Amino acid sequence: GHAPHYFKLVSVQVLIRHGDRYPLYAIPKTKRPDIDCMLLPSRKPSHPQLEAFIKHMSKGSAAQMDGSLSSLPRYPSHSLCEMGELTQTGVVQHLRNGQLLREIYINKHKLLLSDWTAKQLYLETTGKSRTLQSALALLYTFLPDFDWKKINMRHQWSTIFCSGSCDCPMRNHYLEEEQRRQYSLRVKNGDLEKIYVDMAKIVGIPTRQLRASNPIDSLLCYFCHNVSFPCTKTGCIGMEHFKVIKRHQLEDERERQEKKLYFLYALLATHPLLNQTVNRLQRIAEGKKEEVFVLYSAHDVTLSPVLSALGITEARFPRFAARLVFELWQDGKRPKEHFIRILYNGADVTFQTSFCKDYYKRSSKPMCPLEKFVNFVKRDMFLIFNSTSYYDACRRRPL
């Protein structure tokens, strides 16, 4: 929210990862972690708005929800969480996100006035209950007791939000190469192999089957919710297993950055979403007053490639409830000039981006000119592919 006093905030676009969730996979032959997904304001972690949020959600039938979204529950409500369900922690994380954004963008900068209209918002989520519920939790504290009739939630079937531009053979090619790289790193790791063999013995299944059940996803849930790791008659999965897998993940992240295959995938995967963002920012810079606040509710596999494509290499892997924000500012002294700022989990990362690193060294302005971002998305993203357009880059075989 800091800017020269004569700058005006004209748009905010937010991309979030859903909040804390129950695992997507179960470790075979173990008892599922005993976690309750009912929302109880008296239970920690809680939020002063949690009770009001639950009440408000029960009136949501007036909202416009695309396709299958209208059949999803608007908040979690199972006494034993279902696979992938948002937990109370996950709801609270986004109630806090919305509150933070409200304090800066509504209370301080008056981005939306109390008579805001449906056209000023653009809301989009994937078809999972955890992303829809995360979006609604954030929205509730951002615009408390909002009028449901003004809510129009769009459904995005693709986790990379590529909308109508998903056909990209080379993107798939780089993703496959990246998966090969991951596989060969894993095969080389003797400690990891030992751990998997050991865990498979404890559970009493073939090692291959254990690996396929992606145990780290479950173990992270046990760990974050302070539930003891699963045991069987032959022993317990413990901290030493967890640490080896976690260490391998960090090593994988390091190698991923060095080898650049993921970066090439990320450029092609995120172009449609970044292009949509840039087009919208340009329209607002030209004076259009629509879609000034945008919320995309998504997954780690959405956020991670966006960070990579922008060149923000210092960003850690997107945690639950991570948020990436694009702010658009207008220079009050030169109203034709617009600047962007990019924030990741509240930290300003504008000058870590590949397109604004050098500008920072030469300028005293605390932000990046909008045209730098526009040129990056419309042109420079394709240079590494020896191409001038997304269509061409998607089809051009590497030399």
C-alpha positions, -999 to +999 in steps of 0.1 A: +000+000+000+030+024+000+033+048-029+041+084-036+012+105-022+002+117-057-002+081-070-036+065-073-044+028-070-067+018-099-067-020-099-057-050-079-056-086-093-051-114-068-041-150-075-044-173-045-037-209-036-065-225-016-060-228+021-050-257+043-067-290+031-071-326+041-047-349+020-056-359-015-041-393-011-043-419+017-014-441+028-028-476+022-035-498+052-032-469+077-059-451+096-067-417+080-056-386+100-085-378+124-092-342+114-126-325+118-137-302+089-167-287+108-163-250+113-164-242+151-157-206+160-147-217+196-119-240+182-084-228+173-074-214+148-104-191+147-113-157+134-136-130+148-156-131+115-159-169+113-194-172+128-208-143+106-191-160+076-209-193+082-243-174+085-236-154+053-227-185+033-260-202+041-277-174+021-256-178-010-282-192-034-287-158-050-252-158-064-244-165-101-223-196-102-210-210-134-217-246-144-210-271-117-200-245-091-235-240-079-237-276-067-205-273-045-208-266-008-199-230+001-180-240+033-166-273+047-189-293+070-178-329+076-169-342+110-142-363+094-128-344+065-132-357+030-102-361+007-089-327-004-115-308+017-106-274+031-101-274+069-110-248+094-074-236+093-078-232+055-109-210+059-092-189+086-062-184+064-083-168+037-105-148+062-072-133+073-060-127+037-093-109+029-090-088+060-055-077+052-064-068+016-095-048+029-074-028+053-051-016+025-072-016-006-106-006+006-101+013+039-069+031+029-071+034-009-108+032-016-104+009-045-141-001-042-167+023-027-196+010-007-219+012-038-196-011-058-212-030-087-209-066-100-190-053-130-161-041-108-153-076-097-140-105-117-140-138-098-128-172-112-121-205-095-114-241-105-142-266-099-129-279-065-148-271-033-115-260-017-108-233-043-144-220-043-146-220-005-112-202-002-124-175-027-156-170-007-137-168+026-114-141+013-142-123-004-162-123+028-137-103+049-127-082+019-163-071+013-181-080+045-218-091+042-216-085+004-247-087-016-249-122-031-267-108-062-235-090-072-214-122-071-207-139-104-183-168-099-168-181-131-156-217-134-122-225-149-117-261-159-080-259-163-056-256-133-033-234-154-063-211-163-055-213-200-093-207-209-096-209-247-059-211-254-050-245-239-038-262-271+000-260-268+020-291-278+054-277-267+041-269-233+033-306-229+067-315-243+086-295-217+064-308-189+072-344-199+110-335-200+106-319-166+089-351-152+118-372-167+143-350-148+123-354-116+123-392-121+160-395-127+168-373-096+146-396-075+162-428-088+197-414-080+187-408-043+197-439-024+185-426+010+151-419-005+148-454-019+157-469+015+131-448+032+104-459+008+113-496+012+112-492+050+078-474+049+064-500+026+075-527+050+058-510+079+026-507+060+029-541+044+025-532+007+049-532-023+073-502-024+058-492-058+023-490-044+035-468-015+053-444-038+021-441-060+001-431-029+023-400-026+029-403+012+044-369+016+009-353+010-005-373+039+025-368+061+025-331+057-011-331+070-002-351+101+028-328+106+009-295+102-020-306+123+002-320+150-013-355+147+011-384+153+023-402+122+006-435+114+016-468+130+009-505+122+018-538+141+052-537+125+062-502+135+056-465+129+063-441+101+083-414+118+101-380+116+132-396+100+111-408+070+094-374+067+128-355+068+144-376+040+114-370+017+113-333+025+150-329+020+146-346-014+118-321-023+141-291-016+169-307-037+144-312-065+134-275-063+171-265-066+177-287-096+145-276-112+158-240-113+192-250-127+179-272-155+154-246-168+130-272-183+103-262-158+109-225-167+102-233-204+071-251-194+060-223-171+064-196-199+040-215-222+017-227-194+011-192-179+010-170-210-028-172-214-034-161-178-007-134-179-021-122-212-055-119-198-041-100-168-022-076-190-051-069-213-073-061-183-046-037-169-043-020-202-081-015-204-081+000-169-052+022-177-072+035-207-100+046-182-123+016-181-139+012-147-147-026-149-130-055-132-109-034-110-107-061-084-099-096-097-096-129-077-084-161-092-087-190-067-063-217-077-037-244-068+001-247-062+003-259-098-012-226-109+009-203-088+042-221-091+046-217-129+035-180-127+063-172-102+087-191-124+076-174-156+079-139-140+115-148-131+109-146-093+134-173-085+137-165-048+100-173-041+095-204-021+071-231-032+035-217-028+022-227+006-014-231+015-032-197+011-003-181-007-012-149-025+003-132-055-010-096-061-006-073-091-013-037-083-019-010-109-011+026-100-017+058-119+008+087-117-013+117-105+011+142-121+012+124-154-022+106-156-012+088-188+016+070-170+008+037-151+030+015-130+026-020-116+038-035-083+039-073-077+036-087-041+040-123-030+027-131+004+029-094+013+066-089+002+073-066-028+089-088-055+085-064-084+122-059-089+129-096-088+110-101-120+130-106-152+114-077-169+120-051-142+153-061-127+173-036-148+148-008-146+153-007-108+190+001-111+183+032-132+151+046-117+141+062-084+104+052-089+092+025-064+074+006-091+076-008-126+062+009-157+032-010-170+046-012-205+076-032-192+051-059-181+031-056-214+062-060-236+073-090-215+039-108-220+032-098-256+068-103-269+097-111-247+082-143-232+087-160-266+123-149-274+138-180-257+117-201-281+129-181-311+093-171-317+072-140-318+038-154-307+023-179-283+008-199-312+042-202-329+061-209-296+036-237-289+044-254-321+081-247-328+104-276-320+136-266-301+168-266-323 
